[in-house]
Amino acid sequence: MSEVEQAAATRRKASTYSEVFARMHFDQPMKSTRPTTVVGFLAFEHPVDSEHIEGVVAKLLRQFPRFRSRLVRTGNAVYFEEIELDQIDMSYHIQVHTDCANWGQEQIDCFLSGLYNESKDVHRPMWRFHILNHVKSNKHFLVPDIDHSVGDGTSLVSVLNAILDTPFGTHAEGTKLQKTWTPTEPSYAAAGPCCVTVCSVIEGLILAVLNPHLPQDPVHTLKRSGKTLSVVKRSAVTEGADLAMVRNIKSKFPGCTINDVLTAVMGICLRRVYEEANDDKALTWRGVTAALPVNCRPPGNHCLEMGNKIGSRVVRLGMQHATRVDAVWRVMRQTTYFRLSPLCRIEQVLSAVAVKLLPSFLLIALIREMNFKATLVMSNVAGPPTKVHVGGREVKNMMFYGCGPVPLYVGFFTYDGQVTCGIVADGELPHPSRIARHWKKEIEGLWAELETMPPQLPPPSATIADWAYCLALLSCPAVLVMLLSAGLALMWR
């Protein structure tokens, strides 16, 4: 077998979204927009040993072919090409920082900004592990830095699982995932699941056409004008909130998910920031929009392979709700539909076509347009439910950030019965600590409203809105048929 044939045999074609992330490293127009990298912080009580981390990395190289692969561009396609293990330079992929003694938050932000702005070597696998020992307050960190082309948040949890002494399981053997497709009880009982499903499909088809043309959020405290970002990223981590409390909140809303609760609470936190700034542009009934990456894997898929299998939906976070409970209902009304909607599948097909057909300068213009439509991007990743160990050392805490060409990123992460939120903001926005400080207080405030109440039924306004939305969606095909009939009648006259 020739060298060319051997190389082809070890190549695997990148998925559509992996290709988009990878092309930011190759195409000159795309290089004007920084690639997205996923950065984790695993905190330890004792210094991290580089020799042990080399053993951890060797384990990853054996388990995940993509970790021993480099990006290769051939024509208009991107591949992951496996390389020999002896070609992987551990001194490049594992870096020990000796200048981090007594680093504070400002120095951590500078470090994070450096990871975001550095250009990774595409001739090597697109990941690194950084060791930061003796940071301020005698903390020690292992910092995975993995390019988004390697995988999405769901698949990167598999990487986390692989480096642990005892891997954690997301679901018990033989159990089925509980579906959360049930909408609010009154609309479900009145319209039935069939009606809601039909409405969701119609909505998905409409939004697939309209999404590229929807206007951006207006300029406000947490959103600047224009489509350029600074080179600085600033970060903040919230206090941990009790995950059991969040689950209790979820149980009060029929058909609710934990992600619905966390999304609504983040909307409330943003409202507090706008109230402090007296920002009338954001404090409206329409509020601001948040982009939510959606895992498109089938239910029960435990993601044993790396990759990006994601879609994106937009949720509007209203800023005029009367109570925290109303904020949850407003988020639920939107997510109920898009859990059944085919929009993510449609977007995957359209994205695959766009990546292949559009020249780089048009593709980057489209990416920028979509990145700056919403005020923030939010994601949710479930981590280990109990304390875990790496090399016999307990991981005291952990958090993951998405550093990409978006003004504001919010990531929910659960670990050891606590749910925390990592926030990364562009340097020209207010410091994300202004958002983070409200997190735990607003979750506790929401539970205080619900603690003595039975499971919640939606307020009358929500039920009326559900009915109005269903009727509007169901009327769309009828209107389309009428227009086509009228057009055919005019043609035959």
C-alpha positions in Angstrom: 0.0 0.0 0.0 1.4 3.4 -1.0 1.8 6.3 1.5 -1.2 8.1 -0.1 -3.4 5.0 0.3 -2.2 4.5 3.9 -3.1 8.2 4.7 -6.5 7.8 3.1 -7.1 4.6 5.2 -6.5 6.5 8.5 -8.7 9.5 7.6 -12.2 10.2 8.8 -14.3 12.9 7.3 -15.3 15.7 9.7 -19.0 16.4 10.4 -20.5 19.7 9.1 -20.0 21.6 12.3 -16.5 20.1 13.0 -15.6 21.3 9.4 -16.9 24.8 10.1 -14.8 25.0 13.3 -11.8 23.5 11.5 -11.9 25.8 8.5 -11.4 28.8 10.8 -7.8 27.4 11.1 -7.3 27.0 7.3 -9.2 29.6 5.3 -7.7 33.1 5.3 -11.1 34.9 5.4 -12.2 32.6 8.2 -9.1 33.4 10.2 -10.5 36.9 10.8 -12.9 35.1 13.2 -11.2 33.3 16.1 -11.8 29.6 16.4 -13.8 28.3 19.3 -12.0 26.4 22.1 -13.3 24.5 25.1 -11.4 25.2 28.2 -11.8 23.3 31.5 -10.5 24.0 35.0 -10.2 21.0 37.3 -9.2 22.2 40.8 -7.0 20.1 43.2 -5.9 20.6 46.8 -2.3 19.4 46.0 0.0 20.2 43.0 -0.7 18.4 39.7 2.1 16.0 38.6 3.0 16.3 34.9 4.3 12.7 34.8 0.9 11.4 35.9 -0.8 13.6 33.3 1.3 12.1 30.6 -0.1 8.7 31.7 -3.6 10.2 31.5 -3.0 11.5 28.0 -1.6 8.1 26.9 -4.9 6.6 28.0 -6.9 9.2 25.9 -4.7 8.5 22.9 -5.5 4.8 23.1 -9.3 5.3 23.6 -10.1 8.2 21.2 -8.7 8.1 17.6 -9.5 11.8 17.2 -7.1 12.6 20.0 -4.3 11.1 17.9 -5.5 12.8 14.7 -4.6 16.1 13.0 -6.7 18.2 10.7 -6.2 17.8 6.9 -7.8 19.9 4.2 -8.3 18.2 0.9 -10.1 20.2 -1.7 -13.3 21.4 -0.1 -13.4 18.8 2.6 -11.8 18.5 6.0 -10.6 15.2 7.5 -9.1 13.9 10.7 -6.0 11.9 9.9 -4.5 9.6 12.4 -0.8 9.9 13.1 1.7 7.5 14.8 1.9 7.8 18.6 5.6 8.6 18.4 4.8 11.7 16.3 2.9 13.2 19.2 5.2 15.6 21.1 4.2 15.5 24.8 6.2 18.6 25.6 3.9 20.5 23.3 0.6 19.0 24.4 1.4 19.1 28.2 2.6 22.4 29.3 3.6 23.2 32.9 3.4 26.9 33.7 5.9 28.0 36.4 5.0 31.7 36.4 1.4 31.3 37.8 2.2 31.5 41.5 -0.3 33.8 43.3 -2.3 34.4 40.1 -5.6 36.1 40.8 -8.7 36.5 38.7 -7.1 39.1 36.5 -4.2 36.8 35.6 -6.6 33.9 35.0 -8.6 36.1 32.6 -5.3 37.0 30.8 -4.5 33.3 30.5 -7.9 32.5 29.2 -7.6 35.3 26.6 -4.3 33.9 25.5 -5.8 30.5 24.9 -8.6 32.1 22.9 -6.2 34.2 20.8 -3.4 31.7 20.1 -3.2 29.9 16.8 -3.1 26.2 17.2 -0.7 24.1 15.0 -3.0 22.3 12.5 -0.2 19.8 11.9 -0.6 18.5 15.4 -3.7 17.1 17.3 -5.9 20.1 18.3 -5.6 19.9 22.1 -3.4 20.7 25.0 -3.3 20.2 28.8 -2.0 23.1 30.9 -0.8 22.6 34.5 -1.2 25.6 36.9 0.2 24.9 40.3 0.2 27.3 43.4 -2.3 29.7 42.0 -3.7 32.3 44.5 -5.3 30.7 47.7 -3.0 27.7 47.1 -5.1 26.2 44.3 -3.8 23.9 41.7 -5.4 23.4 38.3 -5.4 21.0 35.4 -6.6 22.9 32.3 -7.7 21.0 29.2 -7.7 23.2 26.1 -9.5 21.4 23.3 -10.5 22.9 19.9 -14.2 22.7 19.2 -13.5 20.9 16.0 -12.6 17.8 18.1 -16.0 17.6 19.7 -19.0 19.3 21.4 -19.7 19.6 25.1 -21.6 16.2 25.2 -18.8 14.3 23.6 -16.0 16.0 25.6 -17.7 14.7 28.8 -16.4 11.3 27.5 -12.9 12.7 27.6 -13.5 13.8 31.2 -14.8 10.4 32.1 -11.7 8.7 30.5 -9.2 10.6 32.7 -11.0 9.8 36.0 -9.8 6.9 38.2 -13.4 5.6 38.4 -15.6 6.7 35.4 -19.1 7.9 36.3 -22.2 6.6 34.6 -24.9 9.0 33.3 -27.7 6.4 33.3 -28.1 3.1 35.1 -27.7 0.0 33.0 -30.9 -1.0 31.2 -32.9 2.1 32.2 -34.5 4.3 29.6 -34.2 8.0 29.4 -37.2 9.8 30.6 -38.8 11.8 27.8 -39.7 15.4 28.7 -41.7 16.2 25.6 -45.0 16.6 27.5 -46.2 20.2 27.2 -48.1 22.0 29.9 -51.0 19.9 31.1 -54.0 22.0 30.0 -52.8 22.5 26.4 -51.8 18.8 26.3 -55.2 17.7 27.5 -57.1 20.1 25.3 -55.1 19.9 22.0 -53.5 16.5 22.5 -50.0 15.5 21.6 -50.8 15.1 17.9 -51.8 18.8 17.6 -48.7 19.9 19.4 -46.5 17.7 17.3 -48.0 19.1 14.1 -47.6 22.7 15.3 -44.0 22.0 16.2 -43.3 20.7 12.7 -44.9 23.7 11.1 -43.0 26.0 13.4 -39.7 24.3 12.5 -40.3 24.7 8.8 -41.2 28.4 9.2 -38.2 29.2 11.4 -35.8 27.5 9.1 -36.8 30.0 6.5 -37.1 33.1 8.8 -34.2 32.6 11.2 -31.5 34.1 8.9 -33.7 37.2 8.4 -34.7 37.8 12.0 -33.3 41.1 13.5 -30.5 41.3 16.0 -31.2 42.2 19.6 -30.9 45.9 20.2 -27.8 47.4 21.7 -28.0 47.4 25.5 -25.8 46.9 28.6 -24.7 43.4 27.7 -24.7 43.8 23.9 -22.5 46.2 21.9 -23.0 47.5 18.4 -21.2 46.1 15.4 -19.8 42.6 14.6 -16.3 42.8 16.0 -14.9 41.6 19.3 -11.9 42.6 21.5 -9.0 40.2 22.1 -9.8 40.1 25.8 -12.0 37.6 27.5 -13.1 37.9 31.1 -14.6 35.1 33.2 -16.6 34.5 36.3 -18.0 31.4 38.1 -21.1 31.5 40.1 -21.6 30.0 43.6 -22.8 26.4 43.4 -26.5 26.0 43.9 -28.0 22.8 45.3 -28.9 20.5 42.4 -31.6 18.8 44.5 -33.3 22.1 44.9 -33.2 22.6 41.1 -34.8 19.2 40.7 -37.5 20.1 43.2 -38.2 23.2 41.3 -38.5 21.2 38.1 -41.0 18.8 39.7 -43.3 21.7 40.3 -43.8 22.3 36.5 -45.3 19.4 34.6 -43.1 18.6 31.5 -40.3 20.9 32.7 -36.6 20.1 32.3 -33.6 21.1 34.4 -32.4 23.1 31.4 -35.7 25.0 31.3 -35.2 26.0 35.0 -31.6 27.1 34.5 -32.3 29.0 31.4 -35.2 30.9 33.1 -33.0 31.7 36.2 -30.2 33.0 33.9 -32.9 35.3 32.3 -33.8 36.6 35.8 -30.1 37.2 36.5 -29.8 39.3 33.3 -32.9 41.2 34.4 -31.2 42.1 37.7 -28.2 43.5 35.8 -30.4 45.6 33.5 -32.3 46.9 36.5 -29.1 48.0 38.2 -28.1 49.8 35.0 -31.6 51.3 34.4 -31.5 49.8 30.9 -34.9 50.5 29.3 -33.8 49.0 26.0 -33.5 45.6 27.5 -36.3 45.8 30.1 -39.1 45.1 27.7 -41.7 42.3 27.3 -39.7 41.0 24.4 -36.5 41.1 26.4 -33.4 39.5 24.8 -32.6 36.3 23.0 -30.3 33.4 23.9 -29.0 30.8 21.5 -29.1 27.3 22.9 -26.9 24.6 21.3 -29.0 21.4 21.1 -27.6 17.8 21.3 -28.9 16.1 18.1 -27.9 12.6 19.2 -30.7 10.0 19.6 -32.0 9.5 23.1 -29.8 6.9 24.9 -26.7 7.6 22.8 -23.9 7.8 25.3 -21.5 9.5 22.9 -18.7 7.0 22.7 -17.3 8.8 19.7 -16.0 12.4 19.5 -17.7 14.8 17.1 -20.1 17.7 16.8 -23.7 16.6 16.5 -25.4 19.8 17.5 -28.1 22.2 16.4 -29.1 25.6 17.7 -32.4 27.1 18.8 -33.2 30.6 20.1 -35.2 31.3 23.2 -36.5 34.7 24.1 -36.0 35.8 27.7 -38.7 38.3 28.6 -37.8 41.0 31.1 -41.3 41.9 32.3 -42.5 38.8 34.1 -44.4 39.5 37.3 -42.8 36.6 39.2 -39.9 34.1 38.8 -42.5 31.4 38.2 -43.8 33.3 35.2 -40.3 33.4 33.8 -40.1 29.6 33.9 -43.4 29.2 32.1 -42.3 31.6 29.3 -39.2 29.5 28.7 -41.2 26.3 28.9 -43.7 27.5 26.3 -40.9 27.9 23.8 -38.8 24.8 24.6 -41.9 22.5 24.5 -42.2 23.2 20.8 -38.6 23.0 19.8 -38.1 19.7 21.5 -40.5 18.3 18.9 -39.5 20.6 16.1 -37.5 19.3 13.1 -35.7 22.6 12.9 -32.4 21.3 14.1 -32.4 18.5 11.5 -33.4 21.0 8.8 -30.5 23.3 9.9 -28.1 20.4 9.7 -29.0 19.7 6.1 -28.9 23.4 5.2 -25.5 23.9 7.0 -24.0 20.9 5.1 -25.1 22.5 1.8 -23.8 26.0 2.8 -20.4 24.7 3.9 -19.8 23.0 0.6 -21.2 25.7 -1.7 -20.5 29.0 -0.2 -17.1 30.7 -0.7 -15.2 31.4 2.5 -15.9 35.1 2.6 -19.7 34.5 2.4 -19.6 31.7 5.0 -17.7 33.8 7.5 -20.2 36.7 6.9 -23.0 34.3 7.7 -21.3 33.0 10.8 -20.7 36.5 12.1 -24.3 37.4 11.4 -25.6 34.5 13.4 -23.1 34.9 16.2 -24.2 38.5 16.9 -28.0 38.1 16.6 -28.5 36.9 20.1 -27.3 38.5 23.3 -25.7 35.3 24.7 -25.1 31.7 24.0 -26.0 29.1 26.7 -25.1 25.5 27.0 -25.7 22.8 29.6 -23.4 19.8 30.4 -24.0 17.2 33.1 -20.8 16.3 35.0 -20.1 13.7 37.7 -22.8 13.4 40.3 -20.3 12.8 43.1 -16.7 13.7 43.9 -14.2 12.1 41.5 -10.4 11.5 41.5 -7.6 11.8 39.0 -4.5 10.0 39.9 -5.7 9.3 43.4 -6.3 13.0 44.0 -9.8 14.4 44.6 -11.1 17.0 42.2 -12.4 19.7 44.5 -14.2 21.6 41.8 -14.5 21.8 38.0 -15.8 24.1 35.4 -15.8 24.4 31.6 -15.9 27.5 29.4 -16.6 28.0 25.7 -14.2 30.6 24.4 -15.4 31.6 20.9 -16.3 34.5 18.6 -19.5 35.4 20.6 -19.9 38.4 23.0 -21.3 36.5 25.9 -21.1 32.8 26.8 -22.9 31.0 29.7 -22.2 27.4 30.5 -24.2 25.4 33.1 -22.2 22.5 34.7 -23.2 20.1 37.4 -20.7 18.4 39.7 -21.1 16.7 43.1 -24.7 17.8 43.6 -24.0 21.4 42.8 -24.9 23.3 39.6 -22.6 26.2 38.8 -22.4 28.6 35.9 -19.3 29.6 34.0 -19.6 33.0 32.2 -17.2 34.3 29.6 -17.7 37.9 28.3 -16.0 40.0 25.7 -13.6 42.6 27.2 -15.8 45.5 26.2 -18.8 44.2 28.1 -19.3 44.6 31.9 -17.5 42.1 34.0 -19.5 38.8 34.1 -19.3 38.8 37.9 -22.2 41.3 37.8 -24.3 38.4 36.4 -22.7 35.6 38.5 -23.5 37.2 41.9 -27.3 36.8 41.3 -27.2 33.1 40.4 -27.6 31.3 43.7 -29.9 33.9 45.2 -32.3 33.8 42.3 -32.5 29.9 42.4 -33.2 30.1 46.1 -35.8 32.9 45.5 -37.6 30.7 42.9 -37.7 27.8 45.3 -39.0 30.0 48.0 -42.0 31.0 45.7 -42.7 27.3 45.0 -41.8 25.4 48.2 -45.3 25.4 49.7 -47.2 25.2 46.5 -48.6 22.1 44.7 -47.4 21.4 41.1 -48.0 24.5 39.0 -50.5 24.9 36.3 -49.7 27.6 33.8 -51.3 31.0 34.4 -54.3 31.9 32.1 -52.1 34.1 30.0 -49.8 31.2 29.2 -52.8 28.9 28.2 -54.3 31.7 26.0 -50.8 32.2 24.4 -50.5 28.4 23.8 -53.9 28.3 22.1 -53.2 31.4 20.0 -49.8 30.1 18.9 -51.3 26.7 18.0 -54.0 28.4 15.9 -51.6 30.7 14.2 -49.3 27.8 13.3 -52.2 25.6 12.1 -53.5 28.4 9.9 -50.2 28.7 8.0 -50.7 25.7 5.8 -54.3 26.7 5.1 -53.2 30.2 4.1 -50.5 28.7 1.9 -53.0 26.4 0.2 -55.4 29.3 -0.4 -52.6 31.4 -2.0 -51.5 28.5 -4.2 -55.1 27.9 -5.3 -55.5 31.6 -6.1 -52.3 31.5 -8.1 -53.3 28.5 -10.0 -56.8 30.0 -10.7 -55.1 33.1 -12.1 -52.8 31.0 -14.3 -55.8 29.1 -15.8 -57.9 32.2 -16.6 
